Amino acid sequence: MGGNKKKPTQSNASKSQENKNTNKEDTKKSSTSKPQQKQKLSVLIEENQGMKTISSMKAITVQGVARTLGVKISVANNFIKNLENKNIIRNVGGFSGHKIYQKIK
């Protein structure tokens, strides 16, 4: 069932040796370069824009707010937590990070 393996010829063996040497040199060069520092970006949701979005939603979720405002989920989660602390919205259900909120009238 198993066939014979193809034995490398002399020209193939020398080519593979050359490729291995160049790959090692490339990895050494890339590892010695200095890592770039990440920029800290601050994205905030304006309260007016956020309130317009929330007032038009039936079920207020972190994922829904993030999708409609075009921000990351962590930013939307922080915005919703701030609104909850200000007693503008309240938690009405959900589980395990998928909470559903309702606007208090």
Contacts in CASP RR format, 6 or more apart in sequence:
PFRMAT RR
TARGET T0000
AUTHOR 0000-0000-0000
METHOD contacts of the structure
MODEL  1
MGGNKKKPTQSNASKSQENKNTNKEDTKKSSTSKPQQKQKLSVLIEENQG
MKTISSMKAITVQGVARTLGVKISVANNFIKNLENKNIIRNVGGFSGHKI
YQKIK
8 16 0 8 1.000
43 71 0 8 1.000
43 72 0 8 1.000
43 75 0 8 1.000
44 75 0 8 1.000
45 69 0 8 1.000
45 71 0 8 1.000
45 75 0 8 1.000
45 76 0 8 1.000
45 79 0 8 1.000
49 69 0 8 1.000
50 65 0 8 1.000
50 69 0 8 1.000
50 79 0 8 1.000
51 88 0 8 1.000
53 65 0 8 1.000
53 68 0 8 1.000
53 69 0 8 1.000
54 60 0 8 1.000
54 65 0 8 1.000
54 83 0 8 1.000
54 89 0 8 1.000
54 103 0 8 1.000
55 103 0 8 1.000
57 64 0 8 1.000
57 65 0 8 1.000
57 68 0 8 1.000
59 100 0 8 1.000
60 80 0 8 1.000
60 89 0 8 1.000
60 100 0 8 1.000
60 101 0 8 1.000
60 102 0 8 1.000
60 103 0 8 1.000
61 98 0 8 1.000
61 99 0 8 1.000
61 100 0 8 1.000
61 101 0 8 1.000
62 73 0 8 1.000
62 76 0 8 1.000
62 77 0 8 1.000
62 80 0 8 1.000
62 97 0 8 1.000
62 99 0 8 1.000
63 73 0 8 1.000
63 76 0 8 1.000
63 98 0 8 1.000
64 76 0 8 1.000
65 76 0 8 1.000
65 79 0 8 1.000
65 80 0 8 1.000
66 72 0 8 1.000
66 73 0 8 1.000
66 75 0 8 1.000
66 76 0 8 1.000
69 76 0 8 1.000
80 89 0 8 1.000
80 101 0 8 1.000
83 89 0 8 1.000
84 90 0 8 1.000
84 91 0 8 1.000
84 101 0 8 1.000
87 104 0 8 1.000
88 103 0 8 1.000
88 104 0 8 1.000
89 101 0 8 1.000
89 102 0 8 1.000
89 103 0 8 1.000
89 104 0 8 1.000
90 101 0 8 1.000
90 102 0 8 1.000
90 104 0 8 1.000
91 99 0 8 1.000
91 100 0 8 1.000
91 101 0 8 1.000
92 100 0 8 1.000
92 101 0 8 1.000
92 102 0 8 1.000
93 99 0 8 1.000
93 100 0 8 1.000
94 100 0 8 1.000
END
